[in-house]
Amino acid sequence: MLSLVGYLDKLIAAKEEQPTDDLLGRQIVKQRESGQVDRGALLSTAFLLLIGGHETTANMISLGTYLMLTEHPEAAQALREHPEKAEWAVEELLRYFTIAEFAMARVALEDVEVGGTVIPAGSGVLMLANAGDRDPEVFEDPERFDIERGARNHLAFGYGAHQCLGQNLARAELEIFFATLFHKVPTLKLAVPAEQLSFKEEAAVYGMHELPVTW
């Protein structure tokens, strides 16, 4: 983390020397114009862009590819023959993995009773989106991966006013990827035995450390 923050700090310093025509560069120019230069805010923005714009999508790509190559080859075949099914395949992958739990931290604005327990006003609440996306009252046979499910009412992007700002971009990236991959590379397979692969059990964003493939 220290190494990453150091890298981003140097990146911002370089853009302060010569502002570039991108989000960070424009923020630097705007801060100077207003006279309110906030290096910490710039650093937080850069970190958020990296995590939200790369880490989550990259992990969903590797997890989805792994799942369909190992446990659900029928889904890969369906996408190979019908790339237009990628839209619903992506929604099911998002529901099935729900990789970013930190999106569901809230504060109760008033006393709320849930399941016979009162949550007092002002209390912090941490909700498990992954558990919500496996709720049998909402999703029939929730442990089953089914790209024909057609359910978009999952919590992978959070809920309400604080939903993920980049969800439409993430959906577009994932749909393009999964509509293309198995169609363009029909012989794709793992390059190592599945049991040798490791997962990011310790990370804030769940995913895989690497996914070696061949074709």
TINUSE-242789 format. One line per field, with one value per residue: x, y, z of N, C-alpha, C, O, CB in turn; residue in one letter. Coordinates in steps of 0.05 Angstrom, whole numbers, plus 5000, padded with zeros to 4 digits. Glycine has a CB too. Example, Ala and Ser with C-alpha at 12.3 -4.5 7.8 and 13.67 -1.06 7.14 Angstrom:
REM residues 2
n_u [5264 5257]
n_v [4886 4955]
n_w [5156 5142]
ca_u [5246 5273]
ca_v [4910 4979]
ca_w [5156 5143]
c_u [5264 5258]
c_v [4934 5001]
c_w [5156 5157]
o_u [5285 5268]
o_v [4934 5023]
o_w [5169 5161]
cb_u [5226 5282]
cb_v [4911 4988]
cb_w [5181 5114]
resn [a s]
//
This chain:
REM residues 215
n_u [5016 5038 5077 5045 5016 5059 5075 5029 5030 5077 5060 5020 5050 5082 5042 5027 5071 5066 5007 4962 4915 4871 4831 4856 4894 4860 4833 4875 4886 4836 4835 4877 4857 4815 4842 4846 4883 4889 4924 4916 4863 4868 4901 4869 4828 4857 4871 4820 4803 4838 4827 4770 4766 4800 4818 4771 4743 4782 4788 4737 4737 4777 4756 4706 4721 4751 4711 4676 4709 4723 4681 4633 4628 4587 4564 4604 4603 4552 4559 4596 4568 4525 4537 4507 4484 4516 4504 4466 4496 4538 4510 4495 4545 4563 4525 4535 4589 4598 4641 4660 4654 4657 4623 4576 4567 4532 4493 4444 4389 4345 4310 4308 4276 4298 4288 4270 4307 4326 4356 4390 4380 4433 4470 4524 4522 4540 4530 4524 4532 4542 4516 4464 4458 4454 4405 4351 4298 4297 4326 4316 4339 4393 4448 4461 4494 4472 4467 4422 4388 4373 4370 4375 4373 4412 4463 4515 4537 4526 4473 4418 4428 4482 4506 4554 4591 4614 4587 4560 4600 4632 4597 4593 4647 4654 4614 4630 4678 4664 4629 4663 4709 4703 4682 4720 4765 4759 4784 4804 4834 4853 4922 4947 4937 4874 4874 4921 4915 4908 4869 4845 4835 4846 4839 4808 4779 4753 4785 4829 4898 4927 4914 4932 4928 4918 4914]
n_v [4976 5025 5031 5036 5083 5118 5116 5138 5189 5210 5210 5249 5293 5300 5314 5362 5392 5394 5399 5352 5334 5305 5271 5279 5318 5360 5369 5389 5438 5463 5466 5502 5547 5560 5568 5531 5484 5416 5365 5316 5303 5297 5252 5214 5211 5192 5141 5118 5117 5080 5032 5026 5030 4992 4947 4920 4906 4876 4833 4810 4793 4753 4717 4703 4680 4636 4608 4592 4562 4519 4500 4510 4496 4494 4544 4575 4553 4569 4624 4625 4609 4643 4704 4748 4736 4753 4798 4782 4742 4770 4798 4755 4735 4778 4777 4726 4726 4777 4815 4860 4876 4921 4962 4967 4996 5030 5081 5080 5122 5126 5090 5023 4961 4897 4832 4821 4848 4909 4963 5017 5087 5123 5083 5046 5005 4945 4911 4847 4840 4797 4755 4774 4770 4716 4703 4662 4679 4718 4703 4647 4583 4600 4585 4564 4574 4609 4632 4646 4667 4721 4763 4826 4851 4851 4861 4876 4924 4956 4995 5040 5111 5111 5078 5044 5088 5078 5036 5028 5033 4990 4947 4951 4941 4888 4861 4867 4840 4786 4773 4769 4737 4677 4667 4687 4659 4599 4552 4561 4547 4527 4536 4512 4462 4468 4466 4489 4543 4606 4646 4712 4714 4745 4797 4863 4868 4814 4763 4734 4714 4703 4680 4634 4618 4579 4562]
n_w [5000 5017 4977 4932 4943 4944 4890 4865 4887 4865 4812 4813 4828 4782 4746 4768 4756 4701 4679 4654 4601 4628 4678 4730 4717 4701 4749 4781 4755 4763 4819 4829 4805 4838 4884 4924 4937 4945 4960 4984 4971 4916 4915 4938 4900 4856 4875 4882 4828 4807 4836 4829 4773 4751 4785 4803 4756 4728 4763 4760 4707 4706 4745 4723 4674 4693 4721 4680 4647 4679 4715 4690 4632 4595 4596 4574 4522 4507 4503 4464 4419 4421 4427 4442 4490 4529 4560 4600 4622 4646 4686 4718 4734 4764 4806 4826 4845 4871 4888 4917 4979 5010 4994 5021 5070 5119 5156 5206 5202 5233 5285 5269 5256 5244 5228 5280 5312 5339 5307 5330 5319 5288 5291 5262 5205 5175 5118 5088 5024 4992 5017 5011 4957 4951 4971 4980 4980 4944 4898 4859 4874 4891 4894 4847 4786 4731 4669 4643 4679 4683 4721 4747 4794 4835 4886 4874 4859 4901 4932 4925 4938 4940 4903 4860 4821 4772 4748 4699 4661 4677 4667 4611 4595 4614 4586 4532 4535 4550 4509 4468 4480 4484 4435 4398 4414 4413 4431 4481 4544 4612 4631 4670 4723 4755 4812 4826 4824 4857 4902 4920 4978 5021 5007 4999 4953 4921 4882 4833 4838 4792 4725 4686 4618 4557 4486]
ca_u [5000 5056 5090 5025 5011 5083 5074 5008 5039 5096 5045 5007 5071 5089 5020 5028 5092 5056 4980 4954 4886 4856 4816 4874 4905 4840 4828 4897 4881 4813 4842 4894 4840 4799 4860 4843 4898 4886 4939 4904 4839 4877 4912 4845 4815 4874 4869 4793 4802 4853 4812 4744 4768 4816 4819 4745 4737 4802 4782 4713 4745 4791 4738 4686 4734 4757 4686 4664 4727 4726 4657 4609 4635 4562 4560 4624 4593 4529 4569 4610 4547 4506 4550 4488 4477 4536 4492 4456 4519 4552 4494 4496 4572 4563 4510 4547 4614 4595 4669 4668 4636 4658 4604 4550 4569 4511 4486 4415 4380 4325 4308 4298 4275 4304 4289 4266 4328 4325 4381 4384 4389 4461 4487 4536 4512 4555 4513 4538 4520 4545 4494 4439 4457 4448 4380 4331 4273 4299 4336 4310 4362 4414 4475 4465 4502 4455 4468 4395 4372 4361 4365 4393 4368 4433 4475 4543 4545 4515 4445 4409 4442 4511 4514 4579 4588 4624 4575 4553 4625 4640 4580 4601 4673 4651 4597 4647 4698 4653 4617 4685 4730 4699 4676 4745 4785 4742 4799 4815 4834 4873 4949 4957 4914 4857 4881 4945 4908 4903 4849 4851 4818 4853 4837 4782 4765 4759 4793 4850 4924 4934 4899 4947 4911 4930 4894]
ca_v [5000 5048 5033 5045 5111 5133 5118 5157 5215 5219 5216 5275 5314 5304 5328 5389 5406 5398 5388 5337 5336 5282 5278 5289 5343 5381 5375 5406 5465 5474 5473 5526 5570 5566 5574 5511 5461 5395 5342 5292 5296 5287 5226 5196 5208 5174 5114 5109 5111 5055 5009 5024 5028 4970 4924 4905 4894 4856 4809 4797 4780 4728 4698 4694 4662 4612 4593 4580 4543 4496 4489 4514 4498 4498 4573 4584 4545 4585 4650 4620 4607 4666 4725 4767 4728 4764 4818 4768 4727 4789 4803 4731 4734 4799 4767 4701 4732 4800 4815 4884 4878 4947 4981 4966 5008 5051 5090 5081 5149 5124 5063 5004 4934 4878 4805 4821 4862 4938 4977 5044 5110 5131 5060 5038 4979 4932 4890 4828 4840 4770 4740 4784 4759 4687 4701 4646 4693 4737 4688 4619 4565 4621 4574 4554 4594 4606 4657 4651 4676 4747 4779 4849 4863 4843 4883 4877 4952 4971 5000 5067 5135 5107 5057 5048 5109 5068 5010 5025 5027 4963 4929 4952 4928 4859 4850 4866 4819 4759 4769 4765 4718 4649 4667 4691 4639 4576 4530 4571 4529 4533 4527 4497 4450 4487 4465 4505 4571 4618 4667 4734 4711 4766 4824 4878 4861 4786 4757 4714 4726 4701 4660 4626 4604 4572 4556]
ca_w [5000 5017 4951 4913 4949 4935 4861 4857 4895 4844 4788 4817 4827 4754 4733 4778 4741 4674 4680 4629 4595 4639 4702 4751 4707 4702 4777 4790 4744 4777 4847 4828 4798 4862 4906 4945 4929 4964 4950 4996 4955 4890 4920 4943 4874 4839 4886 4876 4800 4803 4848 4816 4744 4742 4802 4804 4729 4722 4779 4749 4682 4712 4759 4704 4655 4708 4727 4656 4636 4697 4727 4673 4603 4580 4594 4554 4496 4500 4495 4439 4398 4423 4442 4452 4517 4548 4578 4624 4635 4664 4710 4735 4745 4784 4828 4837 4859 4889 4897 4932 5001 5025 4983 5036 5097 5122 5183 5209 5207 5253 5295 5248 5266 5223 5239 5309 5325 5334 5302 5339 5302 5292 5291 5237 5196 5154 5106 5070 4998 4981 5028 4999 4929 4953 4986 4966 4977 4921 4875 4860 4874 4888 4892 4820 4766 4708 4653 4633 4701 4676 4745 4750 4821 4854 4902 4868 4856 4923 4930 4933 4929 4941 4884 4845 4800 4747 4742 4671 4647 4684 4652 4583 4592 4618 4564 4508 4539 4549 4483 4448 4487 4476 4406 4383 4422 4421 4444 4506 4567 4632 4624 4694 4737 4771 4840 4830 4824 4884 4902 4938 5001 5041 4996 5001 4928 4916 4855 4830 4835 4764 4711 4661 4598 4531 4466]
c_u [5017 5070 5070 5019 5034 5083 5053 5016 5059 5081 5031 5027 5079 5067 5018 5048 5081 5028 4973 4924 4872 4844 4833 4885 4885 4833 4850 4893 4857 4819 4859 4877 4824 4816 4859 4857 4898 4899 4926 4879 4847 4887 4889 4831 4831 4871 4842 4791 4816 4838 4786 4746 4784 4813 4794 4740 4757 4796 4757 4719 4758 4772 4717 4697 4740 4732 4675 4683 4728 4699 4632 4617 4610 4556 4579 4614 4569 4538 4584 4591 4529 4519 4531 4479 4496 4524 4482 4477 4534 4536 4495 4524 4574 4549 4525 4572 4612 4622 4676 4648 4635 4638 4579 4553 4549 4508 4456 4407 4358 4325 4295 4298 4278 4305 4286 4287 4326 4353 4377 4394 4417 4480 4499 4526 4530 4538 4530 4523 4520 4522 4467 4436 4454 4422 4359 4304 4273 4307 4331 4335 4388 4442 4481 4473 4487 4454 4441 4377 4358 4355 4385 4390 4387 4445 4505 4554 4535 4485 4438 4427 4472 4520 4540 4575 4596 4610 4568 4578 4634 4624 4588 4627 4669 4634 4614 4666 4686 4638 4638 4702 4725 4692 4702 4766 4770 4757 4812 4813 4855 4900 4961 4933 4900 4865 4906 4939 4902 4884 4855 4832 4822 4847 4809 4765 4773 4767 4813 4877 4934 4917 4913 4929 4928 4907 4907]
c_v [5025 5053 5045 5075 5128 5137 5139 5185 5227 5226 5243 5298 5320 5320 5357 5405 5413 5385 5376 5339 5310 5290 5291 5316 5366 5389 5394 5435 5478 5483 5499 5550 5579 5574 5554 5485 5440 5369 5316 5283 5285 5258 5206 5191 5189 5145 5102 5101 5084 5031 5005 5019 5005 4945 4907 4891 4872 4830 4795 4782 4753 4708 4687 4674 4635 4595 4578 4560 4517 4484 4491 4517 4502 4528 4585 4577 4562 4613 4648 4621 4631 4689 4746 4760 4739 4783 4804 4751 4745 4794 4779 4728 4755 4790 4744 4707 4755 4806 4839 4888 4906 4968 4984 4975 5031 5059 5092 5110 5149 5095 5045 4976 4915 4850 4803 4836 4892 4949 5006 5065 5117 5108 5054 5010 4969 4909 4872 4826 4812 4752 4748 4773 4729 4682 4685 4659 4712 4722 4658 4602 4583 4610 4565 4578 4589 4632 4663 4663 4703 4765 4802 4862 4853 4867 4886 4905 4969 4976 5029 5089 5131 5083 5064 5067 5098 5042 5007 5020 4999 4942 4928 4937 4897 4847 4847 4843 4791 4753 4762 4741 4690 4646 4669 4670 4614 4554 4539 4551 4538 4522 4512 4483 4470 4488 4481 4535 4581 4642 4688 4734 4733 4794 4837 4872 4832 4782 4734 4727 4725 4679 4653 4610 4597 4566 4543]
c_w [5000 4990 4931 4918 4940 4905 4853 4865 4875 4818 4790 4816 4799 4739 4744 4764 4713 4672 4652 4626 4603 4665 4724 4742 4709 4731 4789 4780 4758 4805 4847 4822 4822 4886 4929 4936 4951 4953 4959 4980 4928 4893 4923 4917 4856 4849 4880 4846 4794 4812 4832 4786 4734 4759 4801 4778 4722 4737 4768 4723 4688 4726 4740 4684 4668 4712 4703 4642 4653 4705 4709 4644 4585 4576 4573 4526 4488 4490 4468 4415 4398 4439 4454 4481 4538 4568 4604 4637 4654 4689 4729 4748 4768 4810 4842 4853 4879 4903 4916 4955 5014 5015 5001 5065 5099 5151 5184 5217 5228 5263 5274 5260 5242 5236 5269 5325 5318 5329 5309 5319 5309 5291 5263 5230 5173 5143 5088 5044 4986 4991 5016 4971 4928 4969 4970 4963 4953 4895 4878 4857 4871 4886 4864 4802 4740 4692 4640 4654 4695 4699 4747 4778 4842 4867 4896 4866 4880 4918 4938 4922 4927 4924 4870 4822 4773 4737 4712 4654 4652 4668 4622 4578 4594 4595 4538 4511 4535 4523 4462 4454 4476 4447 4390 4390 4431 4435 4470 4529 4587 4624 4647 4706 4754 4800 4846 4832 4852 4881 4924 4962 5021 5032 5000 4976 4921 4887 4854 4827 4806 4752 4685 4643 4573 4512 4442]
o_u [5012 5073 5078 5018 5030 5090 5059 5010 5058 5088 5031 5021 5084 5073 5008 5045 5087 5026 4977 4909 4863 4845 4826 4886 4892 4826 4844 4896 4859 4810 4854 4882 4819 4806 4868 4844 4906 4886 4925 4875 4834 4882 4890 4822 4819 4869 4840 4779 4807 4835 4780 4730 4783 4807 4795 4733 4749 4799 4756 4707 4751 4773 4712 4685 4735 4732 4667 4674 4733 4696 4613 4612 4613 4545 4572 4617 4567 4527 4584 4597 4518 4512 4538 4467 4492 4533 4488 4475 4541 4548 4496 4526 4586 4558 4527 4577 4623 4624 4697 4628 4615 4637 4562 4541 4549 4520 4443 4417 4352 4338 4274 4318 4264 4322 4298 4285 4324 4371 4362 4413 4425 4504 4485 4524 4534 4534 4547 4503 4502 4511 4450 4414 4452 4418 4351 4288 4252 4297 4339 4351 4402 4460 4504 4460 4488 4443 4438 4354 4335 4336 4409 4403 4379 4439 4520 4577 4535 4473 4452 4440 4485 4540 4548 4557 4585 4622 4570 4576 4643 4634 4589 4629 4680 4640 4612 4671 4696 4634 4631 4710 4741 4697 4705 4783 4769 4745 4829 4792 4872 4902 4982 4910 4912 4864 4911 4957 4891 4884 4869 4815 4804 4850 4789 4741 4796 4757 4815 4879 4948 4907 4907 4916 4949 4884 4893]
o_v [5044 5076 5061 5091 5150 5158 5156 5204 5251 5245 5258 5319 5343 5337 5375 5429 5434 5361 5388 5346 5295 5313 5311 5335 5389 5412 5412 5454 5502 5503 5516 5572 5603 5584 5560 5466 5446 5354 5296 5259 5267 5241 5183 5168 5171 5127 5079 5081 5069 5011 4983 5004 4998 4923 4882 4867 4851 4808 4770 4761 4733 4684 4663 4654 4614 4571 4555 4542 4495 4460 4475 4539 4512 4536 4602 4593 4569 4624 4667 4631 4638 4692 4760 4777 4735 4784 4813 4747 4736 4795 4782 4720 4749 4793 4743 4694 4753 4803 4838 4902 4914 4989 5002 4962 5049 5047 5104 5120 5170 5078 5052 4968 4916 4845 4786 4837 4899 4945 5020 5060 5119 5112 5058 4993 4983 4889 4882 4811 4804 4736 4731 4767 4718 4661 4694 4650 4721 4727 4646 4608 4581 4624 4559 4599 4568 4652 4685 4668 4707 4781 4797 4883 4848 4890 4899 4910 4994 4963 5040 5086 5146 5070 5088 5063 5107 5028 4984 5005 4985 4923 4906 4922 4883 4825 4827 4828 4775 4729 4751 4727 4680 4625 4655 4664 4608 4537 4524 4538 4554 4500 4499 4491 4487 4510 4486 4550 4566 4656 4682 4752 4740 4813 4823 4872 4827 4795 4718 4750 4743 4662 4664 4591 4609 4565 4536]
o_w [4985 4981 4914 4898 4930 4895 4835 4850 4869 4804 4771 4805 4792 4723 4730 4759 4702 4665 4631 4644 4585 4673 4735 4759 4716 4736 4804 4796 4765 4815 4865 4834 4826 4906 4951 4927 4974 4939 4945 4975 4918 4876 4913 4911 4843 4832 4872 4840 4777 4798 4824 4775 4710 4748 4799 4777 4711 4726 4768 4718 4675 4719 4741 4678 4657 4707 4704 4628 4642 4703 4712 4632 4563 4556 4558 4507 4464 4471 4452 4394 4377 4462 4473 4494 4562 4591 4626 4662 4676 4711 4754 4772 4789 4832 4867 4874 4901 4927 4929 4952 5027 5027 4996 5082 5082 5169 5167 5237 5240 5252 5263 5272 5223 5253 5282 5350 5295 5346 5295 5305 5332 5292 5243 5248 5153 5158 5074 5042 4972 4976 5010 4962 4906 4980 4949 4947 4944 4874 4897 4839 4851 4876 4858 4802 4729 4701 4628 4649 4702 4698 4749 4783 4865 4860 4912 4871 4878 4901 4955 4901 4913 4930 4870 4805 4753 4720 4701 4634 4633 4658 4610 4559 4577 4586 4524 4492 4520 4516 4441 4436 4461 4435 4370 4373 4455 4448 4480 4532 4581 4612 4644 4701 4767 4812 4870 4840 4868 4861 4943 4965 5037 5047 5003 4977 4916 4869 4873 4817 4797 4766 4664 4652 4568 4520 4423]
cb_u [4981 5078 5100 4999 5006 5108 5067 4982 5052 5117 5023 4991 5096 5093 4993 5033 5116 5076 4960 4963 4882 4876 4802 4896 4915 4814 4827 4924 4874 4790 4858 4916 4821 4781 4854 4813 4928 4856 4969 4896 4822 4900 4931 4826 4812 4903 4873 4773 4815 4881 4806 4728 4779 4845 4824 4722 4737 4830 4778 4691 4764 4815 4724 4673 4760 4770 4665 4656 4755 4741 4651 4593 4649 4538 4564 4652 4585 4511 4587 4626 4531 4479 4570 4464 4475 4558 4468 4432 4538 4557 4465 4490 4593 4551 4483 4554 4635 4572 4687 4669 4643 4686 4596 4539 4598 4484 4500 4406 4370 4296 4292 4315 4248 4330 4314 4264 4356 4311 4390 4398 4370 4464 4472 4567 4482 4583 4490 4541 4533 4572 4493 4439 4481 4472 4370 4328 4267 4320 4367 4289 4361 4413 4478 4439 4533 4426 4489 4382 4389 4336 4366 4388 4339 4454 4472 4549 4535 4529 4428 4407 4436 4520 4492 4590 4605 4653 4550 4539 4647 4637 4550 4603 4692 4637 4573 4662 4710 4635 4601 4701 4732 4676 4657 4756 4804 4729 4821 4802 4838 4865 4967 4971 4924 4828 4884 4965 4885 4929 4821 4848 4823 4882 4843 4787 4772 4734 4804 4845 4944 4965 4870 4973 4887 4950 4878]
cb_v [5000 5044 5006 5029 5114 5118 5091 5149 5214 5198 5194 5275 5304 5277 5314 5389 5388 5386 5409 5308 5343 5257 5254 5270 5340 5372 5350 5395 5463 5454 5450 5523 5563 5542 5601 5506 5469 5390 5343 5296 5322 5305 5226 5209 5235 5183 5115 5130 5133 5056 5014 5048 5053 4978 4932 4923 4916 4866 4817 4818 4798 4733 4713 4717 4675 4619 4612 4601 4554 4504 4503 4538 4473 4484 4587 4572 4515 4588 4662 4593 4581 4657 4739 4769 4698 4778 4832 4751 4716 4815 4808 4706 4740 4825 4757 4683 4737 4796 4816 4909 4858 4958 4973 4939 5017 5040 5118 5061 5162 5132 5062 5005 4928 4884 4792 4793 4851 4953 4974 5049 5134 5146 5035 5039 4981 4923 4903 4800 4860 4758 4743 4814 4768 4672 4730 4619 4708 4759 4693 4611 4545 4638 4551 4541 4592 4598 4654 4626 4679 4743 4762 4869 4857 4826 4877 4862 4964 4998 4980 5069 5157 5102 5051 5021 5133 5063 5006 5051 5048 4958 4937 4981 4937 4854 4868 4893 4821 4755 4793 4790 4716 4637 4690 4718 4651 4565 4521 4598 4500 4522 4551 4516 4426 4480 4437 4500 4576 4626 4655 4761 4684 4763 4823 4908 4881 4768 4782 4696 4711 4694 4670 4610 4620 4548 4581]
cb_w [5024 5039 4942 4916 4979 4944 4849 4871 4923 4839 4784 4844 4843 4740 4738 4809 4739 4653 4687 4630 4565 4642 4713 4757 4679 4687 4794 4779 4713 4777 4859 4807 4775 4869 4917 4951 4922 4971 4959 5024 4952 4880 4944 4963 4860 4840 4917 4882 4784 4817 4878 4820 4733 4742 4831 4811 4708 4729 4808 4744 4665 4730 4782 4689 4644 4735 4738 4636 4635 4721 4753 4683 4595 4593 4621 4559 4497 4525 4516 4440 4402 4435 4423 4434 4519 4532 4564 4616 4613 4648 4702 4719 4724 4774 4819 4814 4839 4910 4874 4914 5022 5022 4955 5034 5104 5112 5189 5231 5182 5242 5322 5222 5280 5208 5231 5318 5318 5357 5271 5366 5306 5317 5300 5239 5187 5164 5091 5084 4979 4988 5059 4998 4914 4966 4993 4979 5003 4927 4872 4838 4850 4912 4912 4809 4761 4717 4631 4622 4726 4660 4770 4728 4829 4840 4932 4842 4830 4927 4947 4962 4947 4970 4863 4835 4807 4749 4758 4661 4655 4714 4654 4573 4614 4644 4559 4505 4566 4573 4474 4448 4517 4493 4399 4390 4445 4396 4424 4514 4558 4659 4617 4714 4754 4768 4850 4809 4805 4898 4907 4923 5015 5049 4966 5004 4905 4923 4842 4805 4853 4760 4705 4669 4590 4534 4458]
resn [m l s l v g y l d k l i a a k e e q p t d d l l g r q i v k q r e s g q v d r g a l l s t a f l l l i g g h e t t a n m i s l g t y l m l t e h p e a a q a l r e h p e k a e w a v e e l l r y f t i a e f a m a r v a l e d v e v g g t v i p a g s g v l m l a n a g d r d p e v f e d p e r f d i e r g a r n h l a f g y g a h q c l g q n l a r a e l e i f f a t l f h k v p t l k l a v p a e q l s f k e e a a v y g m h e l p v t w]
//
